[in-house]
Amino acid sequence: MKHKSLLNGIEYAAVSRMEAKLGRLALSLLAGLVMIFGITCATCAESDISFMRFVKTANDEGHVDTAIQTYRHPSGVEVALIGAVHIGDKGYYVALNKRFTSYDAVLYEMIKDAEVDPSELSGGGHPISQMQLGMKSLLGLEFQLEGIDYSVKNLVHADLDPATFSKLQGEKGESFFTLALQSFFQEKRMIASGQLQSFDGIGLLMALASGDREHTMKWMFAQQLNELESMMAGMDQGVDGKGSVILRGRNEKAFEVLDEVIRQGKKRIGIFYGAGHMPDMDKRLMLRGFQRNREEWLVAWDMTRD
């Protein structure tokens, strides 16, 4: 009996270690999903407007959608906030490319130098790019840099260059690691208080081993959207509580470019950024006298079975 008890203890410890490893893997994949959806904003939950939704249509079928929220200024200028998913269905990017042709200018996000061609970055070595590419393969989806045609003349770079981004982060003592760590502790506090459900590591293992892995993984992650927003709630506050460079700093740059294209006489403008950036941009437009005009939704992940 003593040997049996000892064996049970060893088995229990082994299972506990496996569950802990699966939990860490789940958190890593969730972090990857955050980078895909562009959800890095604490104000998402506080906002009265949505830029992403999960719609369940059957037992294990549904779709993830992103919004195009359009605003109009009394001067006649119209600005559309086009929420982005960084990996999605091929048809999603086809629809976006077609939509972009209707704007005088489309401002897009990408931390790069002005002379760098976005198509050259699709296989980039940055950890975030590598994470997104890994998730693309895991979920059987298309990568934004491969699906969007950045060569068209009306697409305008509206983001920080790497040197400025690094400088601003350094001044704040901010890095992706410090923000991720801040977010990790936020997630742990919310699990402990019952506000958030822990991601199921065993369920993740079963999904990875499923004969229909791509659909099962997409379905599993799509249901985590609300939890992801909460998990990353600390990111946009930054390490100093005054706003992160990764979200608010880049939004400030985007609006500097917006002011410039408006001065150039552009009347119909799109801003194509990660969905997590949009609640802050919504507030910025309102402060400038814009009013919400209309709302449209595009299917980014179609999880309908054949």
N, C-alpha and C positions, 0 to 999 in steps of 0.2 A: 504493500500500500504506500509505503514511504517513497519507493521508486516511482510509482504511478503519480503520486502527488507532485514529486519533483519534475517529472516529465510534463505534467499539465502546466506547471509553473513556467517551464522553459517554452512550451508551445504558446502560452498566453503572452509571454514576453516577446516572442518572435512575431506573433500576430500584431501586438501593439506597435512594434518597430515598423512592421510593414505598413500599418495604417498611418503612422506618423510620416513615413516616406511618401505614401500616396497623398497625404494631406499637403505636404510641401510641393509635390508635383502639381496638385490641383491649384494651389496658390500661384505657382509659376505660370500655369496655363491661364488662370484668371488674369494675371498681370499682362500676359500676351493679348488676351481678349480686350483688356482696357486699352491697349495700344491700337487694337484694330478698330474699336468703336469710337476712340477719341474721347472716352468718358474720363475726365479728370476734374470734374467740377463739383464743388460742394453746393453751389447755388442751384444745381439742377433740381434738387428736391424742393427748393423754396420757390422756384419759378412757376408762374401760372401758364406757361407755354411749354410744349413738348417738341423735341426734335428727333425722337426715336421711340419706337413702340414695338412690342411683341404681340401679335394677334394669333390666338389659338383657334384653329378652325375644325379640328378633329382630335381624337385621342392622342395621337403623336404627330399631328400635322399643324402647320401654321406658317407664319412669315414674320420676318423682322423688317420693319419699314423705317425709312428716314424721311424727314420733312423738308419741304421748301416753304419757308414762311416769307411772305412778301410784304414790304412796307412802302408807304408812299409819303412823300414830303409835300407840303403846300406849294413848293416851287416847281413840282412836277417830276422831281427825281424819284425813281423807284429802285429800291434795293431788295434783293432776295437773299436770304440766308439759306444756303444749301448745305444741310448737314451731311457729312461724309462718313462712310464706313470704309476703312482702309483695306479690307478684303471683302469681296462680295460676289454675287452671281455675275457672270459675263454680261448678261442682258441688262443688269443694273448700270454698268458702266457705258454700255451702248446707249441706253436711255439718257444718261447724263451728258454724254458727248453731243447727242442730238439737241438736248435742252440748252446747252451752252451757246449754240449758234444763234439763239434768239436774244442774247445780251450784247450790249455795246462793249462791255468788259466783264471778265470773270476773274476776280482776285482769288489766288489760290495759296494754300499753305505749303511750305517746304523749307526747312532750314538748310539753305544752300547759298553759295556765292552766286552773284548775278549772272556770271558767264557760264555756269554749269548747266548742261542740258539735263532736264529731269529724267529722260530715258536712260541716261548713263548711271543713274542711281538705283535702278530696279534690282540689281544684285549686290547692293552695297554691303560693306562689312560692318556697319554700325550695329550694335547689339539689338536695338529696337527693330531695325530693318530685318535682321536675321530672325528675330522672334516672329515678326509678321509673316515672313516667308515660310517659316516652320508651320505656323497656324494655317496658312494657305494650303499647304500640302496635306495637313492633317484633316482639314475640313472639305477639301476638294473644291476650293473657290478660286477666284481670280484676284491678283494683287492690283491695287489701285494704280501703281506706277506703270503697270503693263496694260491696264484697261483704259486709262484716260489718255486722250491725245493732247499732250501739252505743246504740240508744235503749232497749233492754230494761233493766229495773230491776236485774237481778243483775250487770250489768257495772260494775266499779269501777275508776276510774282509779288506777293504781299506778306512777306515773312522776314524774320531776322536772318542775317548771314551767320555762319558758325562762329566767327570771331566775336561778333557782338553778343551773340547768345551766351557764349562761354564767359565773356567779360561780365555781363549783367548777372549771370548766375554766381560767378565768383564774388561779386560785390555783396550778394545776399547770403553767401555761404550755402548756396543751393546746388544740388545735383540730382540727377534722376534717382540715385541711390538714397539720398536723404529724404526725398519726397516719397519714394516707395516704402522706406522704413516708417515714415510718419503715417502713411496710409495703412501699413501692416498693423501697427499698434491701434489705430482707429478701428480697424476691422475686428481685432481681438476684443477690444472694449465693447463693441456692439454685440458680438457673439455672447460675451459674458453677461450682458444686460438683457439678452433675449430679443434685441432689436433686429438681429441678423442671424440667419441660419448658416451653420458651418457647411462648407462645400463637401460633398460626399466623395471621399477618396475611393471607397470600394465601388461606388457607382461609376466613377471615372474609369477604373480598371475594367469593369464589365463593358463599358462603352468602347474602350480601346480594343477589346477582344471581340467585339460584336462583328457578325458577318456583314452588317450594314453600318460600318463604323462612321462614315461621313455623315449620314443622316442622324445617327444616334448622338454623335458629338455635337452637331449643330443644334439639335433639339435640346440637349442638355444645357449648352451654353446660353441659348436664347432665353431660357427660363431664368437665367441668372442676371438679367439686365438690371433689375431694380437693386439687387444685392451689389452688383458691380458699382453702381452709382454711390451707394453707401460706403462700400469698401474704400473707394478712392476719394471720400469726402474731404480729406485733409489736403489734397494736392493743390487746389487752387488758392488756398490761404497762404501757401509758401511757408518757409521755415521761420519767417519773422512775423507771420500773421497779417502781412500787408499785401498779399497777392504774389503768386508765383510767376517767375519769368516764363515758364513753360506754357502757361495759359494767359494770364493777364498781360504780361510783357509782350507776347506775340500778338495778342489782340490789339494792343496799342499801336503796334507797327502796322497791322492790317488797316486800321482806321486812318493812319497817316496816309497810306496809299489810297484809301477811299476818298479822302479829301482832295488828293491830287487829281484823280480821274474825274471827280465832279468839277474841279476847276477847269479841266480840259474840255468840259461841255458834255461829258457822257451823261445820259439820262436814265439808262436801264442797265443796272449793274448787279452782278451776282457775286456773292462771297462764298467760296467753296472751302470749308474748313471742317475739321472733326466736330461731330455733334456736341461733344462736351464743351466746346468753345462758345456755343451759340447762346445760352442764357445770358452770359455776360455781354455778348454783342447785341442781343435784343435790348438790354438796358441802355447800352450806349446809343443805339438808334433812337430810342424813346426820348432820351435826354436831348437829342439833336432835333426834336420836333417831328420825327417820323411816326406814322400810325400804322398799325397792322392792317393789312388790306385783304389778304387771302392766304389760304393754307392748302398745300397739296402733299401727297405722300407717294413715295416710290418704294417698290419692293426691293430690298437689298439681299435678303436671303429667302428664297422660296423653298419651304420644307414640305411641299406637297408630294406625296408618293405617286409614282407612275401608275 
